[in-house]
């Protein structure tokens, strides 16, 4: 009897202790936030104020700007700041009360900002608190989820300029992007617009917001155009963020910031209301957990009549909520293919070594969870299917790469029956020329960017900025060769007089055909690959050369519309860095996301190191179109077994970090 009584008392003590544990903001998940609200440990208002306190402490310029924001910058080790968020969803009085710079105002063209139909984040939170006090229930599946939105997406209550310093007559767009509307209706609190690479360039810098930094090493790149979305989540300035990816700008900032990033099936999430969408442009969440990613996807996925591409998602959403597919512990019966095309060490350099070691460890971890690993070893996973289906991939542009097989006369006209040649290859795939997924590269789509940016400007209907010409003639631009030239890109874009999406549509179809053939033939559930062979480079360092098709972050397969998710896979212990090699001539600057150059050149580089560095590495999970449930299930099992997410040491808890104390 005494033993039973002691056991009951012990259990009661444990329960009281657990109930009394304060809510901790750092690394908070959607589940932990909503649990704290339901248990009345936390209010939405307290949560918003807690995030604002961290933003006040940690958000700000983290480089030296001796000649101002537009000039050449110098990095600062352990800067203590990261430049993540550019605009805060606060009315003018609240912005002043918190002591934030005037430049972070919701609008710089509406100084009064008193429209009651546009509540700020604090007002939204207060309304949520009032509703909860009456009902005791959450008003939506994302209640209390505090978010940052990449400045490429329209928010009717906050300025949207794709981080360009351009004088719109009204810096607010007329309406929300479709997915923004869905987030708000689900209870999400939009607290900020995140900084980005200007006009979605691949470099972490803009004329409006300045230079962005990696919280794990403030002298290094946070990767890609969605940099601010990644760093804000990594440093716990928000619960989650939305990014955009044409190549790597969801998964890139996620992997460089030790986060989860999902670039969903191309047709799953509406692109309506974004600056310059495209055929391979995708909307996706960046979070700290797979479960949080699933909960946000549930809200933003689905058909939108304003984005006809999402028509393909009609009647193809899963029968259960995406979050129900997470929480997996074992992978028995799951078959996973390994993309060895991205891991053959003899093709790359010492830069790749540690990331590839961590990837091999991740594959072993998946096997230990019960998965059947289909590993071609020294061979390739997709190359046999590329050769088998070469006729689907073939086009005249590809033929130019193999003149010995597809000869032409002095006028460039074919001198052989190419159909017969390809037929011979179909009958005997060994005759197909040496070609892998690494060799294909992202093809250009002339005119697409001009069309989509022009479409956005016409839909926005601004009185001052009506054309692409206005964008580059009325704006100011940073001048630092190490980060490229944003103005010249707009000028070139404006000159396109023909629109031709044929090559991009063709490569997308052909690659999906090849991947799906491989997955069906090998009975695969997902394909895994390293997200990045190369850890985060120094800000402003020379471009890492594409070595045997290897970019900074692997992008090609996902860019063809297949769902792709990165999950933390660990940290390096050392890194090699690139510096300018003055003994070598300058090299052509490649076009963003494509082949060739524009006549511009940049310095060549050489490797230095190794240097001690703990930098994040990730693993990618790729699946069939609309099979996000399988990806989420496999990724959540890996995440739960490995726990590779850890917050950046320089951006830890503040004093009184409990949100309820704010």
Order of alpha helices (4+ residues) and beta strands (2+ residues): alpha-alpha-alpha-beta-beta-beta-alpha-alpha-beta-alpha-beta-beta-beta-alpha-beta-alpha-beta-beta-alpha-beta-alpha-beta-alpha-alpha-alpha-alpha-alpha-alpha-alpha-alpha-beta-beta-beta-beta-beta-beta-beta-alpha
